[in-house]
Amino acid sequence: MITNSHAAFDAELVKQKLKQNGLFITQQVGALNNYSLSRYLDHNYQIAYPDNTLFNTVMTFEKLGFEIIYFAEYRPVMKFFDVGAIVYYASVIPWEFPDFSVENNLCELQNLAKIIHQFGSISTNEDRFIMIARKK
């Protein structure tokens, strides 16, 4: 069995390492994670890993001869109640918020603060998926 959580992997290498009937279990952050917030803070934002989707992952493993025994997607809503939380969040995941800084994004942060003040929160969607594949 090989497990993987949130890390890149090489499907061919997984196939080489697994014995027959071996399982590969992966849980991933999908390509669209926080897309709306990233795009709001950076109008030119390009998705860092656009191919990291459930569909692409399932297709890749099926083409390699794996049996897909389980897959699911989940897109939960994450709410921010404070612009400071957005600043912290954007600063710790630079691949989703490239070139983010308070100085660079002051105008957008001020607008988000106004929205939070008026509506109580602002939300973004996360993107998660899981797949379990068996080597035939």
C-alpha positions in Angstrom: 0.0 0.0 0.0 1.2 3.5 -0.8 -0.6 6.5 0.8 -0.2 10.1 -0.3 -1.7 13.2 1.2 -1.4 16.6 -0.4 1.9 15.8 -2.1 2.8 15.4 -5.8 3.3 11.8 -7.1 4.4 10.0 -10.2 1.7 7.5 -11.3 4.2 5.4 -13.3 6.5 5.2 -10.2 3.5 4.2 -8.0 2.7 1.4 -10.5 6.3 0.2 -10.5 6.5 0.1 -6.6 3.2 -1.6 -6.0 2.8 -5.4 -6.1 -0.3 -6.9 -7.8 -3.5 -6.0 -5.9 -1.5 -3.3 -4.0 -3.5 -0.1 -3.2 -2.7 3.5 -3.8 -4.6 6.0 -1.7 -4.3 9.7 -2.3 -6.1 12.7 -0.8 -5.3 15.9 -2.7 -5.9 19.6 -2.7 -7.5 20.2 -6.1 -6.7 22.8 -8.7 -9.6 25.1 -7.9 -8.7 25.5 -4.2 -9.4 29.1 -3.1 -9.7 30.1 -6.7 -12.1 33.0 -6.2 -10.1 34.5 -3.3 -6.8 34.0 -5.2 -8.2 35.7 -8.3 -9.7 38.6 -6.3 -6.3 39.3 -4.7 -4.4 38.8 -8.0 -6.4 39.6 -11.1 -3.8 37.8 -13.2 -3.7 34.7 -10.9 -3.0 31.5 -12.8 -3.8 28.1 -11.1 -0.5 26.6 -9.8 -1.4 23.0 -10.6 -4.2 23.1 -13.2 -4.0 19.4 -13.9 -4.4 18.3 -10.3 -8.1 17.3 -10.6 -10.0 14.1 -9.7 -10.9 13.5 -13.3 -7.3 13.7 -14.5 -6.0 11.5 -11.6 -8.6 8.8 -12.2 -8.0 8.9 -16.0 -4.2 8.6 -15.5 -4.5 5.6 -13.2 -7.1 3.9 -15.4 -4.8 4.3 -18.4 -2.1 2.6 -16.4 -4.4 -0.4 -15.8 -5.5 0.3 -12.2 -8.9 -0.5 -10.9 -10.4 2.6 -9.3 -12.2 1.3 -6.3 -13.2 4.6 -4.7 -13.2 8.3 -5.6 -14.9 11.4 -4.3 -14.7 15.2 -4.4 -15.6 17.7 -1.8 -15.7 21.5 -2.1 -16.3 22.9 1.4 -16.8 26.6 2.1 -14.3 28.3 4.2 -15.4 31.6 5.9 -13.2 34.4 7.0 -14.5 36.7 9.8 -11.5 39.0 9.9 -9.2 40.4 7.2 -6.2 39.6 9.4 -7.0 35.9 9.0 -7.0 36.4 5.2 -3.6 38.1 5.5 -2.2 35.2 7.5 -3.8 32.5 5.3 -2.6 34.1 2.0 1.0 34.5 3.4 1.3 30.8 4.3 0.3 29.3 1.0 2.2 31.3 -1.6 1.5 28.9 -4.5 -2.2 30.0 -4.2 -1.4 33.7 -3.5 1.8 34.5 -5.4 3.4 37.9 -4.6 0.9 38.5 -1.9 1.7 41.2 0.7 -0.3 43.7 2.6 1.5 46.5 0.7 0.7 44.9 -2.8 -2.9 44.1 -1.9 -3.9 46.9 0.4 -6.8 48.1 -1.8 -8.2 44.6 -2.1 -7.8 43.9 1.6 -9.6 47.2 2.5 -12.5 46.2 0.2 -12.6 42.7 1.9 -12.6 44.4 5.3 -15.6 46.4 4.2 -17.5 43.3 2.9 -16.7 41.5 6.2 -17.9 44.5 8.2 -21.2 44.7 6.2 -22.0 40.9 5.9 -20.1 39.4 8.8 -17.8 37.2 6.7 -16.4 36.4 3.3 -16.1 32.9 1.9 -14.0 30.9 -0.5 -14.3 27.3 -1.7 -11.7 24.7 -1.0 -11.2 21.8 -3.4 -10.4 18.3 -2.1 -10.5 14.9 -3.6 -9.7 11.3 -2.7 -9.0 8.3 -4.9 -8.2 4.7 -4.0 -6.8 2.6 -6.9 -5.8 -1.1 -7.0 -3.0 -2.4 -9.2 -4.3 -5.2 -11.3 
